[in-house]
């Protein structure tokens, strides 16, 4: 058969498997569509072979909702790859001169990946672009060589993760945020990129204990400490004072704070205005409410929350135009009700008042791999598409039940801490810009980076090392498993990193979500670096064992 016939046969097989799974589940097209965030008519076309799901993540969602087993998922992946012509691993696509073509950087490699030729650029910028192009060629070549690895161990990917490649973009230091569980003004002694104030004695009820009284002492200590470290700070609103809503339900705090909006929104306006004017440029961003869809934190109406958002946004933008306004954060994103809440907030116009959307991304169980957060990222992305908004996402924390879990063992904690931030980098293709780890200063949670008054844990030191690796890096791509020609349990992000002379070099970070895999380092590889600071020289013929602890491979 020719290629067109092969694809047609694959489409028929894919549709037959999907239809059989749908029948086996007993779900109607409408019920299944609601569960996987797509229309019933689209599902009907997929099951009849009239169209093909646009990405494999959707295929996985459909299959999982229908109770698919591993064999079903294997068959679906093969059929979808064949039906879409995506059997080959995606690689970066820089401009490469054909043999005999001109090799002047100004006319060939100066074209950025996915971009237009330079017009009036400085000569140095063209040289950098040329070097980056060469780096991407090396990385692409290495992908081809590692994809030929034989006898590799495979583990099924536990989430819907779409591989992606784009023009190199900076890895922002602010991605590596932490939430402060301290009121002393002490700061982390390992590298972090941003701070978030919550459970830091800075709730509304604590800052304004009475209508005519403000206590700025704790907030000032924290903001002064952040300024000394040069760290941008996100302030979080929540915990209405008892005097502002005396008859409302109490929140889960010992200070009598309420899980409700104030009875008179003029009190809300007054607090927001006083805070913004007092803090000045020491606060860089404002999260307009914490866990807005959780009744322990907010039990007012969505309509009132939108009005509070509108008012607060206007005040912040009037008094501090450079500050970022983050819409109230939404939690429990594996539940349909949470997405309904997000949609209702969007329908009422809430997101038009914000620069970013607050979301709570965390594993459903603390022992789940951090990569499982990508399922929530994908679901949120689809919900925002349905709502007609495309705001940057800020991951602002975890669940309030976190302290109820047992501590992770030190090795797992260290691996998970690093992969928390790598998962954030992986999700940049879905608009994720900030990751605030919960929390710094607290020594009674399952994963501790640093308890206040103590040295950083191994997890904290590994997070520091990851930031050292990526301090001046530009990210090029992320992918996992067969999508990029690697064993199914292997994840990878590719970067362009300047060496000690400022020359751009290729680099890859690889890890597994479970188990191990022996993988060739690929063409151009020179060194393997590990989070404990050890290094090993390698060449393209060498194989490295990839584990749940990320490692970095340098390339020429």
N, C-alpha and C positions, 0 to 999 in steps of 0.2 A: 504494500500500500504506500501511496505517497504521503507527504506530510499532512495535507488537508484531510485525507481519509483517516490518518492516525488520530488527528485531533477530534474529528467527528466521533470516532469510536470511543475515545476517552470521555467526551461529553456525554455520550449515551451511558457509559458505565457509571460515571459520576452521578448522573441523574437517577439511575436505577438504585444505587446504594443509598442516596439521600431519600428517595421515595420509600424504600424498604424501611429505613430507620424511622421515618415519619410515621408510617403505618404501625410499626412496632411500638412506638411511643403512645399511640392512642390520642395524641394531641391534634386539635384542629389547626388549620393554617393560621387562623387568627391568634390562637393561644401561643403557638410556637413563635409567631412573629413578634408578639409582645415580649417574649422571654429573650429573644436574640436581637431586639431593637431593629427590626426590618419589617417591611410590609408583607402582608399575606399574599399579595399578588406576585411579589418578587419570589417568595418561597415557592409558589405554585410553578413559576417559570423554571426555577432551578430543578424541581422534581420532575418536570416534563422534558427537560433537556432543551428548553427554548432559550436559555441564557445560562451563564456560568457566574457563580459568586465572584466578585471583583478581587477578593483577597482570601488567603487561606484561613485567616483568623475567623472570618465569618463561617467558613465551612466547619471549623472546630467548634464554634459556639452552637451551631445547629446540631452537630453530631453529639456533643455532650448533653444537650438538653433532651436528646432522644435516647440517651443511655448507650452510646456507642462504646464498644470495647477497643482495646489497642489494635486488634487486627482490622477493625473497621476504619480506624484513623489512619493506619498504614495504607490501606486501599484508597481512601479518600485523598491522601496526600499525593500518591502516585497518579491518580486520575486527574486531580486538579493541576498538577505540574504539566502533565501531558496535554490537557485541554487548553491550558493558557500559554503553552510554549515556554514555561519557566523552569524547565528541567535543569538548565545550567545555573550555577551560582552567580549572583549579581556581583560585579566588581566595579571599582571606580573607573570612570571613563574620561581621563584627561586627554588633551589633544596630543597626539604623538605623530611626529613627522614620518612620512612614508620613506622607504629607502630611496636615496637619491634626491629627496626634497631638501629645500633650504633648511639649515639648522640654526639660523640666527634666532636667539630667544625672542627678539622683538617681533618676529614674524611667525613663530611657531608656538613654542611652549608658553608664551606670554598670555595666551588665552586662558582665563580661569575656567575651572570645571563648571560646566553648565552655564557659562556666562557668555558675554559678547567680547570681541577683541578690544584691547585697551585703546584709548584714543589719545589723551594728553597726560598719560601717566609719567611719573619720574622714572628714570632709567633704573634706579635701585629697586623700585617696586616691580618692574618687569623681570629683573634678575631673580627676585624672591619668587615670583609666580612661576618662572621657569624651573627653579629648584623644587618647588612644591609639585609641579607636574611630574618631574622625574621621580620624586618620592612616591607619588601615587602609582606610577608605572611599576615601581619595585613592589609595592604592596599588592597590586593586581597580579603580578607574576607569582608572588608568594602564595596568593590564594589558589592559583591554578596548581601549584606544586603540592600544597597541603591537601587539596581535594582528592589527590591520587592515593592518599594513605590507605593501606590495606589492613584488614583484620582489626579495625578500630572497634572499641566498645561503644555501644549506643544505649542511651537512656532517653525515654520519651520526654519531650518538652511539656511541662505541666501547664503552660499558659498559651495564650494567643499572642505571639510575638512576631511582628512583621519586620523583616530586615530592611534597611534603608541606606542610601548613599547620597551625599550632597556635597556642595562646594565646602571647602574647609571653613569652619567658623570657630571663634574663640571659645574655650571652656571657661565660663565666668567663675571667678572665685566665690561669688555670692551663692552659687548653687549649693555650697557646702555649709548649710546653716544648722544651728542648734537652737532648741527652745531652752530658755533659762529657768531652771528650778532653783533659783537662789535670789535672795533679796539683799545680799551683803555688798554687792558691787564688785566682787571677785570675778575674774574672767577665766576662760579656759586657758590652760598652759600648753595645749597643743594647738595646731593651726586650725582655724575655722574661718568661714568667709562671711557669715551673717548671723545676727542674733534675733530671736523672737521672744517677747516677754509674755509669759503666761505661767501660772502657778509660781509667780515671782513676787507675790504680795502687791500686785499692781492692778487688781480688778477695780472696776468702777467703785464698788462699795468700800474698798480700802483706800482709794485715793480721795474720795469725797464721802466721808462718813456721815456728814450732815449737809443739808442744802447750802448752808452758808459757810462751810468749812472744807478746806482742802489740805491734804497732807502729801506734799510732794517729796518728802525725804527719801523714801525708798526708790521712787522712780528716778530721782536725780542721781542717786548713787549708781544705779545701773546705767543710766545714760552717760554719766561722766566716765565710767569704766569703759564703756563701748567706744566713746570718743577717743580715749587714750590709746585704744588698740586699733583705731581706724575702722571699726566694724559698723556696717549699716544695721539699723535696728527697726524691727517691725513691732508696733504696739498692737495688742489685741483687746478689743472691747468685749465685755461680758460681766455678768454679776451685778445686776441692778441693785442699788442700795435699798434697804427696807423702807427708808423714809419716802422713796419715790414710787413704791408700789406696795404699800403696807398690807393689802389683803391678798397679794399674789402668793403662789406656791414658792416655798424656799428652794433655793438651788442646793447642790451638794457641796456646800462650803460651810465652815464653822462660824463665819462672820454674819450670818443672817441674810446674805445676798439672795436676791430673787431671780428665778428663772423666767422672767417675764419682762416685757417692755415697761417703761415708766407709765404711770397713769396719765401724766401730762408730758407730751413730747417736748415741751419747752424746757423741761429739766434735762432731757437728752441733748438738746441744742446747746444748753449752757455748759454742760460738761465737756462736750466735744470742743467747743470754742475755747474754753479755759485751758484744756489740755494742749491743743495745738499751739496756742499763743505762749503757754509756759514753756513747752519743749522746744519751740523754734525748729532749727534745722538739725537738732539732735535726734529726732525721729524721722526716719526715711520713708516709712510706709505704715499704713493703718489697716488692720484686718477688722472689718466693721461689726463682726460678732463671731463668737466661737461656737462651732457645732450647732448651727442654727436649726437643724432638723432633728435635734435630740432634745426630748422634753426636759431632761435634767438641766439643760442649759438655756433653752428658749421654748416657751410654750404659748407664745402669742400667735397671732395670725400672720400668714405670709404677707398680706396686704400691709400690715403695720410694719413688718420688717423692711419691705420695699420703701415705705415712706421714711423710716429711720435711715435707710441707706441713702436715699435722695438727699435728705437734710444734711447728714454727716459729710457726704461727698461735696456738697456745695460749700460747707464751712471749711473743710480741709483745703479745697482748691482756691478758696478766696484768701486764706491766711498763709498757706504754704503750697504754692502752685507746683513746686518741684516734687512734692511727696507723691508716692504711689498709693492709690486707693484700691484695696483688695476687698472684694465682695465677701459677705459672710460665708464661712466655710461650711461645706456639706460633708457629712460623715456616713458610714455604713453603706458604701457605694456598691456593694454586691446586692442590695435590696432594691426591688422595683420602686418601692415607696420613696426612696431617696431620689431617684431620677424623676419621679413625678413631682417631688418638691422642687427640684432644680428647674424643671420645665415650668412650673407655676410661677416661680420667682422670675424666670425669664419672660413669660407671657405678660406679667405685670410691669415689665420694663426695668426690673432691678439691675440687670447687668449693664445697662446703658450708662450707669453712674460710676462705673468702676474701670480701673486700668488692668486688673487681673482678677481671676476667679480663685477663691480659696477652696481647696478640696483636702480631704483626709485620706491619704494613701498609706495603707499598712496591710500586713498579712492578716488573714482571718484568724490564724493561730500563730503565736509567736514562733513556733517551730517550723512553720512553712517557709520555703525559700523566698527571699526578697523578690525574686523575679515574678512571683505570683501577683505582685502589685500591678503588673502590666495589664492584667485583665480589667481591673478597675479603670486604669488610664484609657484603655480602648473604649470601654463602655461610656465613660464621661465624654470622650471625644465624639462619639455617635450622638449622645444626648444633646450636646451643644450644637452639633450640625442640625439636628432636628429643631432646636430652638432658634437657629439662625444667628448664633453668636460664635466668635472665634477669638476669645480672650486668652492671653497667656495663663497657664495654670501654676499656682503656687501650692505645693504640698505643705500644709501647716500643722502636721502633727498626727497623733494616733488616737486610740480609743481610751476613754476614761477607765476602762477595766484593766488596762495594762498591768498595774501593780499587783493584780490578783494572780498573775502567772508566776511559775517557778523560774529561777534564774537559768539562763542558758549556760552551758559549759564554756570556759574561756576561749577554746578554739572556735567553736561555733559562733560565739558572740563576735569575735574578731572578724571572722569571714563575713558574717551577716552585716556588720557595720559598714564594711567597705562596699559590699554589694548593694546596700541600700542606696548609696550615692551613684554607683554604676548603673543601677536600674533607672535612676533619675536621668542620667545621661542617655541611656537607651531610649527613654521616652521623649527626648527632645523633638522627635519627629511628630509628636502629638501636642507640642506646644508647652511642655513642662519646663519651667524656668528655675524654680526654687525647690529645695528639699530641706526641710527643717527637721532634724533628728530630735526625737523626744527621749531623753532630755539631758542637759548638762547640769551637774551639781547633785543629782539624785542618785543615791547609792542603793536604792531599794526597788529597782525595776529589773526586768529580766536581762536587759543588755545595758551595761554601764560603760560610758566612755570615760567619765571622770567624776568621782564623787567629790564634792567640795571639800577642800582641805587635804586632799590626797593626790598622789601622782596619777597621771593618766593610766588607764588599763591598757592591755595589749590592743584592745579594740580602738581606743583613742589614738594610740601610737600608729596603728595601721592606717587609720583615717588621715592622720598627718602625712604619712608616707605617700598615700595616694595623691594628696594635694601637691606634694613636692613633685611627683612624677608629671602632673598635669598643669603646673604653675604657668607655663607659657605655651601650652599645647593648643592646637586647633583640631577639632574633631571632624572626621571625614565620613565615618560610617559605623553602623552597629548591625549585628546580625547573629543568628544562631543556627546551629545544626545544618541540616541538608540544604537550607536556603543559601548557605555560603560555602558548601562543600566540606563541612566539618561533621564530626560525630554529633548525634542528636542532643547530647547533654552538654555540649560546649557552646559557650557564648563568647562574643568578641566585639570589641570596639576598636576602631583604627584612628590614629592621630598623626598629625604632623607636629614634631617637637624640635625646637632648635637645639643644636648641640652647644658645647662650651664656646664655640666660635660664632654662634648665631646662624649656622647653616641648617636649613630645614632637613630633618631626617624622619623616616617613617618609624612608627611604633604601634604595637598592638597590645592591648590588655585582653587576656583570655582567662576564662574560669568555667567551672561546671556548676549546674544547679544541684547536682547529686553525683556521687561516684567520681571516677577518674576516666581519663582518656589519654592515650599516647598519640601525640600528633607531631608531625614534622614541623619544624619552625619555618621552613620555606626559604625561597631564594632571597639573598641579601641579608639574612639574619646575622647579627654579630654578637649579641649578648642577651642573656635572660636575667631580669632583675626580679627579686622577690621582696615581699613586704617587710621581712625581717632585716632587710638591708644587704643580704648576700647577693652575689652576682656570679654568673658563669658565662664564659665565652663559648660561642657556638658558631657553626656555619650551616649552610643550607642543607647539609646531609643529616644533621642531628635531629633527634626526636626528643620532645620534652613531655613529661607527664603533667597534664592539666588536671587540677583538683578544684575543690570548692573554695580554695584560697586563691584569689586572682594573682596573676603574675604578668610582668611586662616584658615584651620582646622588642629589642632595638634592631633597626634595619639601616643599611647604608642609604 
